[in-house]
Amino acid sequence: MPIPSWNSQLGLKVPTVPKELPSMEIEFKPPTARIPGYVPMVIPPNNLQTPDGVEKETTEEKPVAPKVDIPILDIEMPLPTAEVVATATYAAVAAVATTTLATPFFDQIKKKLQKFIQGKIDKWKQKRQKKKDSSES
């Protein structure tokens, strides 16, 4: 039996409750990660000593760089090592060779560009002169 209410007297429809939705199950997979691993570094103790019967290795000391004594100024100037001198020599030879070989090519390009640009300037001057002459007469 329906329950009488003021809505039924006015002729209004009573809304019905929708059916319950079916329950949903969500499959949850927790995220995984690959954690980087490393081999632990072994640090020897501070008080490490050589075993009996092991001789100490002899190390050669680097020769002291030669120096030039400037007597008037009382200054000692260190001279560059052979490696530094060799590197600077190679760089200087390469720069001079490149410049020597490239100069003729750049000279030719320079001459052609100068002729081309001078021709354009001469034509511009002639056109300008013609405009002046035509405007004066």
N, CA, C and O atoms as CSV, one atom per row, in Angstrom:
chain,resi,resn,atom,element,x,y,z
A,1,MET,N,N,0.838,-1.155,0.000
A,1,MET,CA,C,0.000,0.000,0.000
A,1,MET,C,C,0.894,1.233,0.000
A,1,MET,O,O,1.791,1.352,0.835
A,2,PRO,N,N,0.654,2.143,-0.927
A,2,PRO,CA,C,1.480,3.338,-1.001
A,2,PRO,C,C,1.192,4.279,0.153
A,2,PRO,O,O,0.076,4.370,0.665
A,3,ILE,N,N,2.230,4.958,0.527
A,3,ILE,CA,C,2.098,5.899,1.635
A,3,ILE,C,C,1.601,7.201,1.051
A,3,ILE,O,O,2.222,7.750,0.141
A,4,PRO,N,N,0.491,7.704,1.560
A,4,PRO,CA,C,-0.017,8.963,1.032
A,4,PRO,C,C,0.869,10.121,1.479
A,4,PRO,O,O,1.337,10.180,2.616
A,5,SER,N,N,1.068,10.996,0.580
A,5,SER,CA,C,1.866,12.172,0.908
A,5,SER,C,C,1.301,13.357,0.180
A,5,SER,O,O,0.421,13.206,-0.668
A,6,TRP,N,N,1.767,14.480,0.479
A,6,TRP,CA,C,1.267,15.698,-0.161
A,6,TRP,C,C,1.622,15.701,-1.640
A,6,TRP,O,O,0.938,16.354,-2.428
A,7,ASN,N,N,2.735,14.948,-2.062
A,7,ASN,CA,C,3.087,14.886,-3.471
A,7,ASN,C,C,2.019,14.174,-4.288
A,7,ASN,O,O,1.734,14.572,-5.417
A,8,SER,N,N,1.418,13.110,-3.720
A,8,SER,CA,C,0.396,12.379,-4.475
A,8,SER,C,C,-0.882,13.188,-4.600
A,8,SER,O,O,-1.613,13.037,-5.579
A,9,GLN,N,N,-1.163,14.032,-3.641
A,9,GLN,CA,C,-2.352,14.869,-3.702
A,9,GLN,C,C,-2.197,15.939,-4.768
A,9,GLN,O,O,-3.176,16.341,-5.396
A,10,LEU,N,N,-0.951,16.408,-4.980
A,10,LEU,CA,C,-0.714,17.437,-5.984
A,10,LEU,C,C,-0.519,16.834,-7.365
A,10,LEU,O,O,-0.498,17.560,-8.359
A,11,GLY,N,N,-0.379,15.550,-7.437
A,11,GLY,CA,C,-0.195,14.898,-8.713
A,11,GLY,C,C,1.259,14.810,-9.151
A,11,GLY,O,O,1.550,14.604,-10.329
A,12,LEU,N,N,2.166,14.966,-8.199
A,12,LEU,CA,C,3.578,14.872,-8.522
A,12,LEU,C,C,4.050,13.440,-8.355
A,12,LEU,O,O,3.558,12.697,-7.506
A,13,LYS,N,N,4.996,13.076,-9.168
A,13,LYS,CA,C,5.549,11.734,-9.073
A,13,LYS,C,C,6.657,11.718,-8.027
A,13,LYS,O,O,7.452,12.651,-7.916
A,14,VAL,N,N,6.682,10.682,-7.304
A,14,VAL,CA,C,7.726,10.522,-6.307
A,14,VAL,C,C,8.894,9.825,-6.991
A,14,VAL,O,O,8.720,8.773,-7.606
A,15,PRO,N,N,10.065,10.401,-6.888
A,15,PRO,CA,C,11.197,9.748,-7.561
A,15,PRO,C,C,11.515,8.419,-6.889
A,15,PRO,O,O,11.376,8.239,-5.680
A,16,THR,N,N,11.947,7.508,-7.738
A,16,THR,CA,C,12.316,6.197,-7.218
A,16,THR,C,C,13.831,6.123,-7.093
A,16,THR,O,O,14.578,6.748,-7.845
A,17,VAL,N,N,14.234,5.364,-6.147
A,17,VAL,CA,C,15.662,5.197,-5.905
A,17,VAL,C,C,16.198,4.221,-6.944
A,17,VAL,O,O,15.605,3.164,-7.160
A,18,PRO,N,N,17.321,4.561,-7.596
A,18,PRO,CA,C,17.847,3.634,-8.598
A,18,PRO,C,C,18.371,2.366,-7.937
A,18,PRO,O,O,18.674,2.323,-6.745
A,19,LYS,N,N,18.460,1.348,-8.765
A,19,LYS,CA,C,18.967,0.087,-8.256
A,19,LYS,C,C,20.435,0.251,-7.853
A,19,LYS,O,O,21.164,1.081,-8.395
A,20,GLU,N,N,20.826,-0.546,-6.913
A,20,GLU,CA,C,22.199,-0.487,-6.429
A,20,GLU,C,C,23.138,-1.000,-7.510
A,20,GLU,O,O,22.881,-2.031,-8.131
A,21,LEU,N,N,24.232,-0.270,-7.732
A,21,LEU,CA,C,25.205,-0.690,-8.724
A,21,LEU,C,C,25.957,-1.912,-8.227
A,21,LEU,O,O,26.178,-2.075,-7.027
A,22,PRO,N,N,26.347,-2.769,-9.163
A,22,PRO,CA,C,27.098,-3.938,-8.714
A,22,PRO,C,C,28.451,-3.498,-8.160
A,22,PRO,O,O,29.076,-2.565,-8.664
A,23,SER,N,N,28.879,-4.184,-7.128
A,23,SER,CA,C,30.149,-3.810,-6.521
A,23,SER,C,C,31.285,-4.172,-7.474
A,23,SER,O,O,31.278,-5.216,-8.126
A,24,MET,N,N,32.256,-3.267,-7.525
A,24,MET,CA,C,33.384,-3.471,-8.426
A,24,MET,C,C,34.612,-3.785,-7.594
A,24,MET,O,O,34.837,-3.195,-6.537
A,25,GLU,N,N,35.396,-4.718,-8.087
A,25,GLU,CA,C,36.636,-5.043,-7.415
A,25,GLU,C,C,37.772,-4.583,-8.306
A,25,GLU,O,O,37.853,-4.954,-9.477
A,26,ILE,N,N,38.647,-3.771,-7.737
A,26,ILE,CA,C,39.798,-3.260,-8.485
A,26,ILE,C,C,41.015,-4.039,-8.036
A,26,ILE,O,O,41.320,-4.133,-6.847
A,27,GLU,N,N,41.692,-4.587,-9.008
A,27,GLU,CA,C,42.895,-5.331,-8.683
A,27,GLU,C,C,44.032,-4.331,-8.521
A,27,GLU,O,O,44.375,-3.615,-9.462
A,28,PHE,N,N,44.605,-4.284,-7.350
A,28,PHE,CA,C,45.674,-3.323,-7.058
A,28,PHE,C,C,46.990,-4.054,-6.973
A,28,PHE,O,O,47.171,-4.963,-6.162
A,29,LYS,N,N,47.905,-3.637,-7.828
A,29,LYS,CA,C,49.253,-4.195,-7.786
A,29,LYS,C,C,50.176,-3.089,-7.297
A,29,LYS,O,O,50.277,-2.050,-7.948
A,30,PRO,N,N,50.839,-3.278,-6.189
A,30,PRO,CA,C,51.734,-2.221,-5.712
A,30,PRO,C,C,52.898,-2.035,-6.677
A,30,PRO,O,O,53.345,-2.999,-7.298
A,31,PRO,N,N,53.391,-0.813,-6.808
A,31,PRO,CA,C,54.490,-0.565,-7.748
A,31,PRO,C,C,55.774,-1.265,-7.303
A,31,PRO,O,O,56.035,-1.460,-6.116
A,32,THR,N,N,56.545,-1.626,-8.297
A,32,THR,CA,C,57.829,-2.253,-8.004
A,32,THR,C,C,58.925,-1.393,-8.612
A,32,THR,O,O,58.688,-0.632,-9.550
A,33,ALA,N,N,60.108,-1.522,-8.074
A,33,ALA,CA,C,61.238,-0.743,-8.581
A,33,ALA,C,C,62.484,-1.602,-8.505
A,33,ALA,O,O,62.641,-2.449,-7.626
A,34,ARG,N,N,63.358,-1.349,-9.458
A,34,ARG,CA,C,64.648,-2.025,-9.421
A,34,ARG,C,C,65.625,-1.099,-8.713
A,34,ARG,O,O,65.937,-0.013,-9.202
A,35,ILE,N,N,66.087,-1.526,-7.597
A,35,ILE,CA,C,67.016,-0.710,-6.810
A,35,ILE,C,C,68.432,-1.054,-7.257
A,35,ILE,O,O,68.808,-2.225,-7.282
A,36,PRO,N,N,69.222,-0.032,-7.612
A,36,PRO,CA,C,70.588,-0.340,-8.059
A,36,PRO,C,C,71.413,-0.905,-6.921
A,36,PRO,O,O,71.290,-0.501,-5.765
A,37,GLY,N,N,72.238,-1.832,-7.283
A,37,GLY,CA,C,73.113,-2.436,-6.296
A,37,GLY,C,C,74.559,-2.136,-6.653
A,37,GLY,O,O,74.857,-1.780,-7.793
A,38,TYR,N,N,75.432,-2.271,-5.719
A,38,TYR,CA,C,76.837,-2.008,-5.968
A,38,TYR,C,C,77.660,-2.951,-5.105
A,38,TYR,O,O,77.195,-3.472,-4.092
A,39,VAL,N,N,78.869,-3.147,-5.532
A,39,VAL,CA,C,79.795,-3.951,-4.757
A,39,VAL,C,C,80.420,-3.029,-3.711
A,39,VAL,O,O,80.983,-1.995,-4.072
A,40,PRO,N,N,80.338,-3.366,-2.457
A,40,PRO,CA,C,80.884,-2.473,-1.438
A,40,PRO,C,C,82.393,-2.289,-1.606
A,40,PRO,O,O,83.109,-3.222,-1.971
A,41,MET,N,N,82.857,-1.084,-1.336
A,41,MET,CA,C,84.273,-0.780,-1.449
A,41,MET,C,C,84.958,-1.150,-0.127
A,41,MET,O,O,84.491,-0.812,0.961
A,42,VAL,N,N,86.055,-1.840,-0.268
A,42,VAL,CA,C,86.798,-2.245,0.920
A,42,VAL,C,C,87.909,-1.232,1.150
A,42,VAL,O,O,88.754,-1.015,0.281
A,43,ILE,N,N,87.903,-0.623,2.313
A,43,ILE,CA,C,88.913,0.370,2.662
A,43,ILE,C,C,89.839,-0.264,3.694
A,43,ILE,O,O,89.384,-0.725,4.741
A,44,PRO,N,N,91.143,-0.286,3.397
A,44,PRO,CA,C,92.063,-0.906,4.362
A,44,PRO,C,C,92.178,-0.058,5.622
A,44,PRO,O,O,91.946,1.151,5.580
A,45,PRO,N,N,92.525,-0.667,6.713
A,45,PRO,CA,C,92.661,0.093,7.963
A,45,PRO,C,C,93.879,1.018,7.919
A,45,PRO,O,O,94.784,0.850,7.101
A,46,ASN,N,N,93.870,1.993,8.822
A,46,ASN,CA,C,94.955,2.982,8.870
A,46,ASN,C,C,96.289,2.378,9.326
A,46,ASN,O,O,97.352,2.837,8.908
A,47,ASN,N,N,96.236,1.382,10.158
A,47,ASN,CA,C,97.460,0.834,10.731
A,47,ASN,C,C,97.989,-0.369,9.938
A,47,ASN,O,O,98.614,-1.259,10.514
A,48,LEU,N,N,97.748,-0.400,8.655
A,48,LEU,CA,C,98.182,-1.501,7.802
A,48,LEU,C,C,99.704,-1.442,7.625
A,48,LEU,O,O,100.261,-0.389,7.315
A,49,GLN,N,N,100.365,-2.587,7.826
A,49,GLN,CA,C,101.822,-2.648,7.700
A,49,GLN,C,C,102.185,-3.738,6.700
A,49,GLN,O,O,101.425,-4.681,6.474
A,50,THR,N,N,103.377,-3.584,6.102
A,50,THR,CA,C,103.827,-4.588,5.137
A,50,THR,C,C,104.242,-5.856,5.871
A,50,THR,O,O,104.800,-5.795,6.966
A,51,PRO,N,N,103.964,-7.011,5.259
A,51,PRO,CA,C,104.372,-8.260,5.903
A,51,PRO,C,C,105.896,-8.403,5.904
A,51,PRO,O,O,106.592,-7.718,5.154
A,52,ASP,N,N,106.399,-9.287,6.743
A,52,ASP,CA,C,107.846,-9.527,6.822
A,52,ASP,C,C,108.345,-10.118,5.514
A,52,ASP,O,O,107.678,-10.964,4.919
A,53,GLY,N,N,109.502,-9.682,5.068
A,53,GLY,CA,C,110.118,-10.220,3.861
A,53,GLY,C,C,109.782,-9.445,2.597
A,53,GLY,O,O,110.319,-9.762,1.536
A,54,VAL,N,N,108.930,-8.458,2.669
A,54,VAL,CA,C,108.559,-7.656,1.499
A,54,VAL,C,C,109.373,-6.378,1.530
A,54,VAL,O,O,109.391,-5.657,2.528
A,55,GLU,N,N,110.050,-6.107,0.415
A,55,GLU,CA,C,110.877,-4.905,0.347
A,55,GLU,C,C,110.086,-3.744,-0.233
A,55,GLU,O,O,109.190,-3.932,-1.056
A,56,LYS,N,N,110.422,-2.578,0.195
A,56,LYS,CA,C,109.743,-1.373,-0.278
A,56,LYS,C,C,110.213,-1.044,-1.687
A,56,LYS,O,O,111.400,-1.147,-1.998
A,57,GLU,N,N,109.257,-0.641,-2.547
A,57,GLU,CA,C,109.606,-0.275,-3.915
A,57,GLU,C,C,110.266,1.091,-3.930
A,57,GLU,O,O,109.899,1.989,-3.172
A,58,THR,N,N,111.242,1.227,-4.805
A,58,THR,CA,C,111.891,2.527,-4.931
A,58,THR,C,C,111.204,3.310,-6.035
A,58,THR,O,O,110.975,2.790,-7.127
A,59,THR,N,N,110.885,4.529,-5.754
A,59,THR,CA,C,110.236,5.384,-6.754
A,59,THR,C,C,111.219,6.432,-7.210
A,59,THR,O,O,112.013,6.963,-6.433
A,60,GLU,N,N,111.142,6.708,-8.477
A,60,GLU,CA,C,112.038,7.734,-9.028
A,60,GLU,C,C,111.393,9.098,-8.863
A,60,GLU,O,O,110.218,9.290,-9.175
A,61,GLU,N,N,112.163,10.022,-8.377
A,61,GLU,CA,C,111.655,11.379,-8.237
A,61,GLU,C,C,111.773,12.097,-9.572
A,61,GLU,O,O,112.720,11.885,-10.329
A,62,LYS,N,N,110.810,12.934,-9.840
A,62,LYS,CA,C,110.852,13.708,-11.078
A,62,LYS,C,C,112.000,14.704,-11.001
A,62,LYS,O,O,112.243,15.306,-9.955
A,63,PRO,N,N,112.699,14.871,-12.108
A,63,PRO,CA,C,113.791,15.841,-12.078
A,63,PRO,C,C,113.234,17.255,-11.903
A,63,PRO,O,O,112.155,17.586,-12.395
A,64,VAL,N,N,113.973,18.041,-11.218
A,64,VAL,CA,C,113.567,19.420,-10.982
A,64,VAL,C,C,113.680,20.188,-12.300
A,64,VAL,O,O,114.653,20.040,-13.039
A,65,ALA,N,N,112.692,20.989,-12.572
A,65,ALA,CA,C,112.697,21.756,-13.810
A,65,ALA,C,C,113.877,22.727,-13.804
A,65,ALA,O,O,114.160,23.355,-12.783
A,66,PRO,N,N,114.565,22.852,-14.937
A,66,PRO,CA,C,115.706,23.771,-14.976
A,66,PRO,C,C,115.247,25.224,-14.831
A,66,PRO,O,O,114.160,25.603,-15.265
A,67,LYS,N,N,116.094,26.001,-14.221
A,67,LYS,CA,C,115.781,27.414,-14.011
A,67,LYS,C,C,116.925,28.265,-14.517
A,67,LYS,O,O,118.082,27.844,-14.514
A,68,VAL,N,N,116.590,29.460,-14.948
A,68,VAL,CA,C,117.583,30.419,-15.414
A,68,VAL,C,C,117.644,31.543,-14.393
A,68,VAL,O,O,116.623,32.105,-13.997
A,69,ASP,N,N,118.849,31.853,-13.984
A,69,ASP,CA,C,119.037,32.917,-13.002
A,69,ASP,C,C,119.334,34.214,-13.744
A,69,ASP,O,O,120.287,34.292,-14.519
A,70,ILE,N,N,118.508,35.234,-13.500
A,70,ILE,CA,C,118.719,36.553,-14.101
A,70,ILE,C,C,119.409,37.404,-13.043
A,70,ILE,O,O,118.776,37.833,-12.079
A,71,PRO,N,N,120.723,37.654,-13.222
A,71,PRO,CA,C,121.492,38.307,-12.149
A,71,PRO,C,C,121.094,39.756,-11.892
A,71,PRO,O,O,121.132,40.198,-10.744
A,72,ILE,N,N,120.722,40.494,-12.905
A,72,ILE,CA,C,120.426,41.916,-12.711
A,72,ILE,C,C,119.170,42.090,-11.864
A,72,ILE,O,O,119.115,42.958,-10.993
A,73,LEU,N,N,118.169,41.265,-12.125
A,73,LEU,CA,C,116.903,41.388,-11.406
A,73,LEU,C,C,116.812,40.464,-10.196
A,73,LEU,O,O,115.852,40.553,-9.430
A,74,ASP,N,N,117.769,39.597,-10.011
A,74,ASP,CA,C,117.756,38.594,-8.939
A,74,ASP,C,C,116.476,37.752,-8.975
A,74,ASP,O,O,115.790,37.585,-7.967
A,75,ILE,N,N,116.182,37.236,-10.152
A,75,ILE,CA,C,114.983,36.409,-10.345
A,75,ILE,C,C,115.416,35.086,-10.961
A,75,ILE,O,O,116.280,35.046,-11.837
A,76,GLU,N,N,114.805,34.009,-10.491
A,76,GLU,CA,C,115.003,32.708,-11.119
A,76,GLU,C,C,113.770,32.407,-11.961
A,76,GLU,O,O,112.661,32.330,-11.432
A,77,MET,N,N,113.952,32.239,-13.248
A,77,MET,CA,C,112.856,31.943,-14.171
A,77,MET,C,C,112.876,30.454,-14.502
A,77,MET,O,O,113.904,29.947,-14.952
A,78,PRO,N,N,111.779,29.746,-14.293
A,78,PRO,CA,C,111.759,28.330,-14.655
A,78,PRO,C,C,111.656,28.174,-16.174
A,78,PRO,O,O,110.941,28.926,-16.837
A,79,LEU,N,N,112.367,27.206,-16.708
A,79,LEU,CA,C,112.302,26.910,-18.138
A,79,LEU,C,C,111.227,25.860,-18.369
A,79,LEU,O,O,111.015,25.003,-17.511
A,80,PRO,N,N,110.544,25.906,-19.505
A,80,PRO,CA,C,109.509,24.902,-19.767
A,80,PRO,C,C,110.129,23.526,-20.004
A,80,PRO,O,O,111.281,23.408,-20.421
A,81,THR,N,N,109.350,22.510,-19.733
A,81,THR,CA,C,109.821,21.140,-19.936
A,81,THR,C,C,109.822,20.824,-21.430
A,81,THR,O,O,109.294,21.582,-22.244
A,82,ALA,N,N,110.423,19.696,-21.767
A,82,ALA,CA,C,110.525,19.305,-23.177
A,82,ALA,C,C,109.146,19.055,-23.787
A,82,ALA,O,O,108.931,19.358,-24.961
A,83,GLU,N,N,108.215,18.509,-23.012
A,83,GLU,CA,C,106.867,18.246,-23.535
A,83,GLU,C,C,106.165,19.547,-23.914
A,83,GLU,O,O,105.504,19.627,-24.950
A,84,VAL,N,N,106.315,20.553,-23.073
A,84,VAL,CA,C,105.667,21.839,-23.343
A,84,VAL,C,C,106.284,22.488,-24.580
A,84,VAL,O,O,105.568,23.037,-25.417
A,85,VAL,N,N,107.585,22.426,-24.693
A,85,VAL,CA,C,108.263,23.016,-25.860
A,85,VAL,C,C,107.855,22.290,-27.135
A,85,VAL,O,O,107.617,22.928,-28.160
A,86,ALA,N,N,107.772,20.962,-27.081
A,86,ALA,CA,C,107.377,20.187,-28.267
A,86,ALA,C,C,105.955,20.524,-28.692
A,86,ALA,O,O,105.687,20.703,-29.880
A,87,THR,N,N,105.056,20.610,-27.742
A,87,THR,CA,C,103.655,20.941,-28.056
A,87,THR,C,C,103.554,22.333,-28.667
A,87,THR,O,O,102.847,22.522,-29.657
A,88,ALA,N,N,104.240,23.294,-28.099
A,88,ALA,CA,C,104.203,24.665,-28.624
A,88,ALA,C,C,104.801,24.715,-30.027
A,88,ALA,O,O,104.317,25.450,-30.887
A,89,THR,N,N,105.857,23.929,-30.255
A,89,THR,CA,C,106.486,23.900,-31.580
A,89,THR,C,C,105.526,23.331,-32.621
A,89,THR,O,O,105.383,23.885,-33.712
A,90,TYR,N,N,104.869,22.224,-32.280
A,90,TYR,CA,C,103.911,21.631,-33.218
A,90,TYR,C,C,102.783,22.608,-33.541
A,90,TYR,O,O,102.380,22.736,-34.697
A,91,ALA,N,N,102.280,23.290,-32.526
A,91,ALA,CA,C,101.192,24.244,-32.747
A,91,ALA,C,C,101.645,25.399,-33.626
A,91,ALA,O,O,100.906,25.832,-34.510
A,92,ALA,N,N,102.843,25.898,-33.396
A,92,ALA,CA,C,103.348,27.017,-34.192
A,92,ALA,C,C,103.573,26.604,-35.641
A,92,ALA,O,O,103.226,27.345,-36.560
A,93,VAL,N,N,104.160,25.412,-35.850
A,93,VAL,CA,C,104.397,24.935,-37.217
A,93,VAL,C,C,103.079,24.743,-37.947
A,93,VAL,O,O,102.958,25.108,-39.116
A,94,ALA,N,N,102.087,24.171,-37.267
A,94,ALA,CA,C,100.783,23.962,-37.903
A,94,ALA,C,C,100.133,25.293,-38.274
A,94,ALA,O,O,99.549,25.416,-39.351
A,95,ALA,N,N,100.228,26.286,-37.395
A,95,ALA,CA,C,99.619,27.593,-37.679
A,95,ALA,C,C,100.301,28.276,-38.856
A,95,ALA,O,O,99.629,28.837,-39.721
A,96,VAL,N,N,101.617,28.232,-38.894
A,96,VAL,CA,C,102.343,28.876,-39.994
A,96,VAL,C,C,102.059,28.160,-41.313
A,96,VAL,O,O,101.856,28.811,-42.338
A,97,ALA,N,N,102.042,26.838,-41.296
A,97,ALA,CA,C,101.776,26.082,-42.527
A,97,ALA,C,C,100.372,26.364,-43.047
A,97,ALA,O,O,100.177,26.557,-44.247
A,98,THR,N,N,99.403,26.388,-42.154
A,98,THR,CA,C,98.028,26.665,-42.574
A,98,THR,C,C,97.914,28.056,-43.170
A,98,THR,O,O,97.276,28.236,-44.207
A,99,THR,N,N,98.519,29.029,-42.532
A,99,THR,CA,C,98.461,30.400,-43.034
A,99,THR,C,C,99.150,30.514,-44.389
A,99,THR,O,O,98.650,31.182,-45.293
A,100,THR,N,N,100.294,29.864,-44.522
A,100,THR,CA,C,101.042,29.932,-45.771
A,100,THR,C,C,100.264,29.303,-46.927
A,100,THR,O,O,100.260,29.830,-48.039
A,101,LEU,N,N,99.615,28.186,-46.661
A,101,LEU,CA,C,98.863,27.507,-47.720
A,101,LEU,C,C,97.546,28.205,-48.039
A,101,LEU,O,O,97.101,28.175,-49.186
A,102,ALA,N,N,96.919,28.828,-47.058
A,102,ALA,CA,C,95.600,29.427,-47.274
A,102,ALA,C,C,95.677,30.840,-47.845
A,102,ALA,O,O,94.702,31.302,-48.439
A,103,THR,N,N,96.790,31.540,-47.688
A,103,THR,CA,C,96.902,32.928,-48.130
A,103,THR,C,C,96.614,33.107,-49.627
A,103,THR,O,O,95.854,34.013,-49.968
A,104,PRO,N,N,97.175,32.295,-50.544
A,104,PRO,CA,C,96.877,32.503,-51.965
A,104,PRO,C,C,95.391,32.358,-52.296
A,104,PRO,O,O,94.871,33.087,-53.139
A,105,PHE,N,N,94.709,31.421,-51.637
A,105,PHE,CA,C,93.276,31.248,-51.911
A,105,PHE,C,C,92.488,32.469,-51.464
A,105,PHE,O,O,91.607,32.944,-52.182
A,106,PHE,N,N,92.802,32.971,-50.289
A,106,PHE,CA,C,92.080,34.135,-49.795
A,106,PHE,C,C,92.405,35.384,-50.618
A,106,PHE,O,O,91.546,36.250,-50.783
A,107,ASP,N,N,93.626,35.487,-51.134
A,107,ASP,CA,C,93.969,36.629,-51.981
A,107,ASP,C,C,93.134,36.626,-53.262
A,107,ASP,O,O,92.646,37.673,-53.687
A,108,GLN,N,N,92.967,35.454,-53.875
A,108,GLN,CA,C,92.153,35.368,-55.092
A,108,GLN,C,C,90.705,35.741,-54.807
A,108,GLN,O,O,90.086,36.486,-55.566
A,109,ILE,N,N,90.178,35.223,-53.721
A,109,ILE,CA,C,88.786,35.545,-53.365
A,109,ILE,C,C,88.645,37.032,-53.096
A,109,ILE,O,O,87.652,37.641,-53.492
A,110,LYS,N,N,89.632,37.628,-52.424
A,110,LYS,CA,C,89.593,39.048,-52.101
A,110,LYS,C,C,89.594,39.895,-53.368
A,110,LYS,O,O,88.837,40.860,-53.469
A,111,LYS,N,N,90.444,39.540,-54.341
A,111,LYS,CA,C,90.512,40.306,-55.597
A,111,LYS,C,C,89.193,40.239,-56.351
A,111,LYS,O,O,88.705,41.258,-56.841
A,112,LYS,N,N,88.612,39.045,-56.446
A,112,LYS,CA,C,87.344,38.900,-57.171
A,112,LYS,C,C,86.224,39.663,-56.485
A,112,LYS,O,O,85.407,40.300,-57.149
A,113,LEU,N,N,86.181,39.602,-55.153
A,113,LEU,CA,C,85.152,40.340,-54.430
A,113,LEU,C,C,85.326,41.848,-54.586
A,113,LEU,O,O,84.344,42.577,-54.729
A,114,GLN,N,N,86.571,42.315,-54.559
A,114,GLN,CA,C,86.807,43.748,-54.730
A,114,GLN,C,C,86.347,44.208,-56.108
A,114,GLN,O,O,85.721,45.261,-56.231
A,115,LYS,N,N,86.653,43.427,-57.153
A,115,LYS,CA,C,86.215,43.796,-58.503
A,115,LYS,C,C,84.698,43.813,-58.586
A,115,LYS,O,O,84.120,44.737,-59.159
A,116,PHE,N,N,84.048,42.805,-58.023
A,116,PHE,CA,C,82.595,42.712,-58.080
A,116,PHE,C,C,81.948,43.887,-57.350
A,116,PHE,O,O,81.038,44.526,-57.878
A,117,ILE,N,N,82.416,44.167,-56.145
A,117,ILE,CA,C,81.831,45.260,-55.353
A,117,ILE,C,C,82.116,46.608,-56.002
A,117,ILE,O,O,81.251,47.484,-56.011
A,118,GLN,N,N,83.321,46.785,-56.547
A,118,GLN,CA,C,83.645,48.047,-57.219
A,118,GLN,C,C,82.750,48.254,-58.433
A,118,GLN,O,O,82.325,49.377,-58.705
A,119,GLY,N,N,82.458,47.176,-59.169
A,119,GLY,CA,C,81.551,47.279,-60.318
A,119,GLY,C,C,80.165,47.722,-59.882
A,119,GLY,O,O,79.552,48.568,-60.533
A,120,LYS,N,N,79.660,47.158,-58.782
A,120,LYS,CA,C,78.339,47.546,-58.273
A,120,LYS,C,C,78.340,49.019,-57.841
A,120,LYS,O,O,77.376,49.743,-58.088
A,121,ILE,N,N,79.421,49.452,-57.201
A,121,ILE,CA,C,79.508,50.857,-56.767
A,121,ILE,C,C,79.551,51.791,-57.966
A,121,ILE,O,O,78.909,52.841,-57.958
A,122,ASP,N,N,80.304,51.417,-59.000
A,122,ASP,CA,C,80.376,52.252,-60.205
A,122,ASP,C,C,79.007,52.370,-60.861
A,122,ASP,O,O,78.618,53.466,-61.265
A,123,LYS,N,N,78.262,51.265,-60.979
A,123,LYS,CA,C,76.918,51.309,-61.575
A,123,LYS,C,C,76.001,52.196,-60.744
A,123,LYS,O,O,75.216,52.967,-61.295
A,124,TRP,N,N,76.096,52.093,-59.427
A,124,TRP,CA,C,75.254,52.912,-58.559
A,124,TRP,C,C,75.572,54.393,-58.748
A,124,TRP,O,O,74.670,55.228,-58.792
A,125,LYS,N,N,76.878,54.715,-58.861
A,125,LYS,CA,C,77.267,56.108,-59.076
A,125,LYS,C,C,76.745,56.627,-60.409
A,125,LYS,O,O,76.296,57.770,-60.497
A,126,GLN,N,N,76.802,55.788,-61.457
A,126,GLN,CA,C,76.306,56.207,-62.774
A,126,GLN,C,C,74.803,56.457,-62.727
A,126,GLN,O,O,74.332,57.450,-63.281
A,127,LYS,N,N,74.054,55.594,-62.089
A,127,LYS,CA,C,72.601,55.788,-61.986
A,127,LYS,C,C,72.286,57.054,-61.199
A,127,LYS,O,O,71.359,57.791,-61.537
A,128,ARG,N,N,73.053,57.296,-60.163
A,128,ARG,CA,C,72.838,58.486,-59.346
A,128,ARG,C,C,73.133,59.751,-60.151
A,128,ARG,O,O,72.411,60.744,-60.065
A,129,GLN,N,N,74.207,59.691,-60.931
A,129,GLN,CA,C,74.567,60.842,-61.768
A,129,GLN,C,C,73.489,61.102,-62.807
A,129,GLN,O,O,73.142,62.255,-63.061
A,130,LYS,N,N,72.948,60.033,-63.419
A,130,LYS,CA,C,71.879,60.196,-64.409
A,130,LYS,C,C,70.651,60.830,-63.790
A,130,LYS,O,O,70.006,61.677,-64.407
A,131,LYS,N,N,70.322,60.422,-62.561
A,131,LYS,CA,C,69.146,61.004,-61.888
A,131,LYS,C,C,69.374,62.482,-61.613
A,131,LYS,O,O,68.455,63.286,-61.767
A,132,LYS,N,N,70.590,62.854,-61.208
A,132,LYS,CA,C,70.903,64.272,-60.963
A,132,LYS,C,C,70.793,65.090,-62.240
A,132,LYS,O,O,70.224,66.181,-62.252
A,133,ASP,N,N,71.364,64.527,-63.346
A,133,ASP,CA,C,71.331,65.238,-64.616
A,133,ASP,C,C,69.904,65.405,-65.107
A,133,ASP,O,O,69.556,66.476,-65.605
A,134,SER,N,N,69.058,64.374,-64.982
A,134,SER,CA,C,67.700,64.442,-65.475
A,134,SER,C,C,66.862,65.394,-64.599
A,134,SER,O,O,65.950,66.043,-65.110
A,135,SER,N,N,67.152,65.486,-63.309
A,135,SER,CA,C,66.378,66.385,-62.439
A,135,SER,C,C,66.787,67.833,-62.632
A,135,SER,O,O,65.970,68.728,-62.411
A,136,GLU,N,N,68.038,68.101,-63.043
A,136,GLU,CA,C,68.509,69.469,-63.249
A,136,GLU,C,C,67.978,70.055,-64.564
A,136,GLU,O,O,67.766,71.264,-64.659
A,137,SER,N,N,67.768,69.229,-65.550
A,137,SER,CA,C,67.334,69.792,-66.838
A,137,SER,C,C,65.855,69.870,-66.968
A,137,SER,O,O,65.349,70.321,-67.995
